[in-house]
Amino acid sequence: MAHASATVMPLLDQAVLTPQERGRAREFGDPAARADFVAAHLLARLCAARFLGLSPESMMLAQHCQGCGAEDHGRPFLPDHPHVGVSLSHTRGAVAAAAGPGAVGIDVEVATRARFEPRLARRILTAAEFRAVQAAPDPARTMLRHWVRKEAMVKVGAVSLGTMRHLDVGSASGGSAVAGWHVLDWSIGDLYVSVAARRPSTMVSVDLTPGAIHA
């Protein structure tokens, strides 16, 4: 988990990012969104490097879209370490990443932009979750908590966007198991984060300044 900022931008042209990543980064017209993208891809390398005990610069990160077959987007993976799962997420001003044995999935969202829309909620939540969210003191934030959990589960392949309404994650917290996956979530200020993995996870904050990426 890290806050993204322009301090990561000097790393955009360094070899630590692939040509595909550098090209995608330059497509962002908004400098802040570009920094979020770069920071997420750097953080994913840091997570994988710490898990493997290697340097971040040695981490080759690739992506593959199972839908269209494109290599410039889709689920990230490490070609040199196929047994290690990696996931990343970015939102306005913050990024999150995860790495571990087997598939992992992570999502981060900003709570200040949360909205409770019943029609959308019914497409995402189980009937029991919908009732719980609707009755919560702050339905919008409770809805967002469910969303980040389900997004993490989508990223590990446990459900899809079309079937997530059938998976109840209302009780998922503190690394509890849901459909065989450990789900850990936490909040930092107005940020909500959730990670799903086969094994219990832990959260750490890291520094993404240019000097720190080499640490």
Secondary structure, 3 states (H helix, E strand, C coil): CEECCHHHHHHCCCCCCCHHHHHHHHCCCCHHHHHHHHHHHHHHHHHHHHHHCCCHHHCCCEEECCCCCCCCCCEEECCCCCCEEEEEEEECCEEEEEEEEECEEEEEEEHHHCCCCHHHHHHHCCHHHHHHHHHCCCHHHHHHHHHHHHHHHHHCCCCCCCCHHHCCCCCCCCCEEECCEEEEEEEECCEEEEEEECCCCCCCCCCCCCCHHHC
